[in-house]
Amino acid sequence: MNTPSEVIPVRHDMQTVAFYNVENLFDLKKSKHTHDSDFLPNSIKRWTAKRYHNKLRKIGYAISQIGMDETGKPPAIIGLAEVENATVLDDLIASKNLEPYTYDYVHYDSLDERGIDVALLYDTTAFEVSHSETFTVRFTEPDGSTDYTRDILLVSGRLDGETVHIIVNHWSSRREGQKESEIKRLVSSEKVGEIITNLQAEDENAKLMVMGDFNDTPQNISLKQLVDTYGVFNPFETLRSFTRGTVKHRRQWFLFDQILISNIFFKSSKTDFEFFKADIFDKDFLKQFKGFQKGSPFRTYAGKKYIGGYSDHFPVYVILKK
């Protein structure tokens, strides 16, 4: 946290665009349509009002700090994963650390059986939404049944007067195994490719950003084919290392959370946004501070045990500069 002597001057020529998987941000009510029974006050996880509001406060603080060192202000746009519904988004933007700002959101309920969706938070003084829609991702299971994952969210609007398109993703997990589940992420990747193709058909110089928890690394086919086929650049390819990532599993770092940008962001301009930098937001306050998990994301739960942290993912962000 910046002390008064370290306050960064606000950069009016810069904006931060971020993505954050907030790890199971559920409200306290039972839903008839989703499997949310683990996150209720009387459940085995004891998801109480106190724990819920502690999580909102912490997630709100983390969001408010992303890009602050570079721009002197909170992010203009934040894609989110693992939010249950509009209620949690209303509570998040009204929470202590975000209430001083002018955030609104775009959210649609998806067909995901766990009831966790993607959403887009945005600062209404910086970004004006002109269009939003979702794209359903369907899979056919070996038994012939249909399965769904989180919808892909497209939000178009004007960031400081300049048209940009944000595509928010949360692709299928590797719970069944990396290879066994890869086909599902490839289906999502192809759907994103269709969205990009349609945007570029309308405007060949469309400025777009593809963000999400992809459950794949920049080196996997699902992300590589977006870069190779659709004129986008993945700045997170160069951030991969053995000592840094966005999620840690069995003591190994993975860079599953990324933001890809169209190549037009590298075109030099005196009036339009250009790519400035990309990074993982892994400040010390977001990390486990002791034990064998020291340095890992300070999560809310470890299995059924309440830890009281932020999320099991670090946020990622891109700085744009005029």
C-alpha positions in Angstrom: 0.0 0.0 0.0 1.4 3.4 -0.9 2.2 5.7 1.9 1.2 9.4 1.5 4.8 10.3 0.4 4.6 7.6 -2.3 1.3 8.6 -3.9 1.7 8.2 -7.6 0.5 11.1 -9.7 -2.5 10.3 -11.9 -1.5 9.6 -15.5 -4.3 10.8 -17.7 -2.5 9.4 -20.7 -2.6 5.8 -19.4 -5.3 3.2 -18.5 -5.1 -0.2 -16.9 -7.0 -3.2 -18.3 -7.0 -6.2 -15.9 -8.3 -9.7 -15.4 -8.9 -11.5 -12.1 -10.2 -15.0 -11.3 -11.7 -14.2 -7.9 -12.1 -17.8 -6.7 -15.8 -18.7 -6.0 -17.4 -15.4 -5.3 -20.8 -16.8 -4.2 -23.5 -15.0 -2.3 -25.2 -16.5 0.8 -28.4 -17.7 -0.8 -29.3 -21.1 -2.2 -29.9 -21.1 -5.9 -32.4 -23.4 -7.5 -30.5 -23.6 -10.8 -26.9 -24.2 -9.8 -24.7 -26.4 -7.6 -23.9 -23.8 -4.9 -24.6 -25.8 -1.8 -20.9 -25.7 -0.7 -21.2 -21.9 -0.3 -24.0 -21.5 2.2 -23.8 -20.5 5.9 -24.9 -24.1 7.0 -22.6 -25.9 4.5 -19.5 -27.8 5.3 -17.5 -24.7 4.2 -19.5 -22.5 6.5 -19.8 -19.6 4.0 -21.0 -17.0 6.5 -21.8 -13.3 6.1 -18.6 -12.4 7.9 -16.5 -14.5 5.5 -18.4 -13.2 2.5 -17.9 -9.5 3.4 -14.3 -10.1 4.2 -13.8 -11.6 0.8 -15.6 -8.6 -0.9 -13.3 -6.2 1.0 -10.2 -8.0 0.1 -11.1 -8.5 -3.6 -12.1 -4.9 -3.8 -8.8 -3.7 -2.3 -6.8 -5.9 -4.7 -8.7 -4.6 -7.7 -8.2 -1.0 -6.6 -4.5 -1.4 -6.5 -3.9 -3.0 -10.0 -1.9 -0.6 -12.1 -1.8 2.0 -9.3 2.0 2.1 -9.4 2.1 2.9 -13.1 -1.0 5.1 -13.5 -1.9 6.5 -10.1 -5.5 5.2 -10.3 -7.5 2.0 -10.3 -8.0 0.0 -13.5 -10.5 1.3 -16.1 -11.6 -2.2 -17.1 -11.5 -5.5 -15.1 -12.6 -8.9 -16.5 -13.7 -11.3 -13.7 -14.1 -15.0 -13.5 -15.9 -17.1 -10.9 -18.7 -14.7 -9.9 -22.0 -16.3 -9.1 -24.5 -13.6 -10.2 -25.3 -9.9 -10.3 -25.8 -9.8 -6.5 -22.2 -10.4 -5.8 -21.2 -7.8 -8.3 -23.5 -5.2 -6.8 -22.0 -6.1 -3.4 -18.4 -5.9 -4.7 -18.7 -2.4 -6.3 -20.5 -1.2 -3.1 -17.7 -2.7 -0.8 -15.4 -0.5 1.2 -12.5 -0.3 -1.3 -14.4 0.1 -4.5 -17.3 2.3 -3.3 -15.3 5.5 -3.7 -15.1 4.9 -7.4 -17.7 4.8 -10.2 -17.7 1.2 -11.2 -20.5 -0.6 -13.1 -20.5 -4.0 -14.7 -21.7 -6.2 -17.5 -22.9 -9.7 -16.5 -25.0 -12.5 -18.0 -26.0 -15.8 -16.3 -24.5 -18.7 -18.1 -25.4 -22.4 -18.3 -22.4 -23.5 -16.3 -23.7 -26.0 -13.8 -21.7 -24.6 -10.9 -23.2 -21.2 -11.5 -19.9 -19.3 -11.9 -19.8 -16.8 -14.7 -17.5 -14.2 -16.2 -18.2 -10.5 -16.0 -16.7 -7.1 -16.8 -16.3 -4.3 -14.3 -15.6 -0.9 -15.7 -15.1 2.7 -14.5 -17.9 4.7 -16.0 -15.8 7.8 -16.2 -13.3 6.0 -18.5 -15.3 3.4 -20.4 -18.7 3.7 -22.1 -20.4 0.4 -23.1 -21.9 0.4 -26.6 -22.6 -3.3 -27.0 -22.4 -6.6 -25.1 -23.4 -10.2 -25.8 -22.4 -13.7 -24.7 -21.5 -16.8 -26.7 -22.4 -20.2 -25.4 -19.8 -22.9 -25.6 -21.2 -26.5 -25.9 -19.5 -29.9 -25.9 -20.9 -33.3 -26.7 -19.9 -35.8 -24.1 -18.9 -39.4 -25.0 -22.4 -40.6 -23.9 -24.0 -38.2 -26.3 -25.2 -35.7 -23.7 -24.5 -31.9 -24.0 -22.3 -30.1 -21.6 -21.7 -26.4 -21.2 -18.9 -24.3 -19.8 -18.8 -20.6 -18.9 -20.1 -18.3 -21.7 -17.6 -16.1 -23.5 -18.5 -12.4 -22.9 -17.9 -9.7 -25.5 -18.2 -6.1 -24.5 -17.5 -3.3 -26.9 -17.3 0.4 -26.0 -15.2 3.6 -25.9 -12.2 3.8 -23.6 -11.4 7.5 -23.3 -13.2 8.0 -26.6 -11.5 5.1 -28.5 -13.4 2.0 -29.5 -12.1 -1.2 -28.0 -13.6 -4.7 -27.8 -13.0 -6.9 -24.7 -13.5 -10.7 -24.9 -13.7 -12.3 -21.4 -13.1 -16.1 -21.0 -13.0 -18.8 -18.4 -12.1 -22.0 -20.2 -12.6 -25.6 -19.0 -10.4 -26.8 -16.2 -7.8 -29.5 -16.3 -9.6 -31.5 -13.6 -10.1 -34.5 -15.9 -6.4 -34.3 -16.9 -4.7 -31.9 -19.3 -4.9 -34.1 -22.4 -8.3 -35.4 -21.6 -9.8 -31.9 -21.3 -7.8 -30.2 -24.0 -10.5 -30.6 -26.6 -12.8 -28.5 -24.6 -10.4 -25.6 -24.5 -9.7 -25.9 -28.2 -13.5 -25.6 -28.8 -13.5 -22.4 -26.7 -10.4 -21.1 -28.6 -12.2 -21.7 -31.9 -15.2 -19.8 -30.7 -13.0 -16.8 -29.7 -11.5 -17.0 -33.2 -15.0 -16.7 -34.7 -15.7 -13.6 -32.6 -12.4 -12.0 -33.6 -13.1 -12.8 -37.3 -16.5 -11.1 -37.1 -15.0 -8.0 -35.3 -12.3 -7.7 -37.9 -14.8 -8.2 -40.8 -16.5 -5.1 -39.5 -13.3 -3.2 -38.9 -9.9 -4.6 -40.0 -8.2 -2.3 -37.5 -10.4 -3.4 -34.6 -8.7 -2.9 -31.3 -9.5 -6.0 -29.2 -8.3 -7.7 -26.1 -8.8 -11.4 -25.3 -8.6 -12.0 -21.5 -9.3 -14.8 -19.2 -8.4 -17.8 -17.1 -7.6 -20.1 -20.0 -6.5 -23.1 -17.9 -3.7 -23.3 -20.6 -0.3 -21.6 -20.8 0.8 -19.3 -23.6 2.7 -22.4 -25.1 -0.5 -24.5 -25.4 -2.1 -25.0 -28.8 -5.3 -23.2 -27.7 -3.5 -19.9 -27.2 -0.9 -20.4 -29.9 -3.6 -20.8 -32.6 -5.1 -17.4 -31.6 -1.7 -15.7 -32.0 -0.8 -17.5 -35.2 -4.2 -17.1 -37.0 -6.0 -14.0 -35.8 -3.4 -11.2 -35.6 -3.2 -11.0 -31.9 -0.1 -10.8 -29.6 0.3 -12.5 -26.3 2.6 -10.4 -24.1 2.5 -13.0 -21.4 4.6 -15.4 -23.4 7.7 -13.6 -22.1 6.5 -13.6 -18.5 6.5 -17.4 -18.0 9.1 -18.7 -15.6 9.7 -21.4 -13.1 9.4 -19.0 -10.2 6.4 -16.9 -11.2 2.9 -17.5 -12.5 -0.7 -16.8 -11.7 -1.7 -20.1 -10.1 0.4 -22.7 -8.2 -0.4 -26.5 -8.3 1.7 -29.1 -6.6 4.5 -26.5 -6.1 4.6 -25.7 -9.8 3.7 -22.3 -11.3 1.3 -22.0 -14.2 0.5 -18.9 -16.2 -3.2 -19.6 -16.9 -4.4 -16.0 -16.7 -3.5 -13.9 -19.7 -4.5 -10.9 -21.8 -3.9 -11.0 -25.5 -4.1 -7.9 -27.6 -4.6 -7.1 -31.3 -1.4 -6.1 -33.1 -2.9 -2.7 -34.0 -2.0 -1.7 -30.4 1.6 -1.5 -31.6 0.9 1.0 -34.3 2.5 4.3 -33.3 0.0 7.1 -32.8 -0.1 10.5 -31.2 -3.8 10.3 -30.3 -4.7 6.6 -29.8 -3.8 4.0 -27.2 -0.7 1.9 -27.7 0.5 -1.1 -25.7 2.9 0.0 -22.9 3.4 -3.0 -20.6 1.9 -6.3 -19.3 2.5 -7.9 -15.9 1.2 -10.3 -13.2 -0.1 -8.4 -10.2 1.5 -10.4 -7.5 2.1 -8.0 -4.7 3.2 -9.4 -1.4 -0.2 -8.8 0.2 -1.8 -11.3 -2.2 0.7 -14.1 -1.2 0.7 -16.7 1.5 3.2 -15.3 4.0 4.2 -18.5 5.8 4.3 -22.3 5.6 5.1 -24.6 2.7 2.8 -22.5 0.5 4.7 -19.3 1.2 4.7 -17.1 -1.9 1.6 -18.8 -3.4 -1.6 -16.9 -3.9 -3.3 -16.3 -0.6 -6.6 -18.1 -1.3 -10.0 -18.1 0.4 -10.2 -21.9 0.9 -7.8 -24.8 0.7 -10.2 -27.6 0.0 -12.8 -27.3 2.8 -10.5 -25.3 5.1 -11.1 -21.6 5.3 -7.9 -19.6 4.9 -9.4 -16.2 4.6 -7.3 -14.8 1.8 -8.1 -13.3 -1.6 -8.1 -15.8 -4.4 -6.1 -18.9 -5.6 -5.1 -16.8 -8.7 -3.1 -13.6 -9.1 -4.6 -10.9 -11.4 -2.9 -9.9 -14.6 -3.0 -6.5 -16.3 -2.0 -4.5 -19.4 -1.1 -0.8 -19.4 -2.2 1.2 -22.4 -0.7 4.6 -23.1 -1.6 7.5 -25.5 
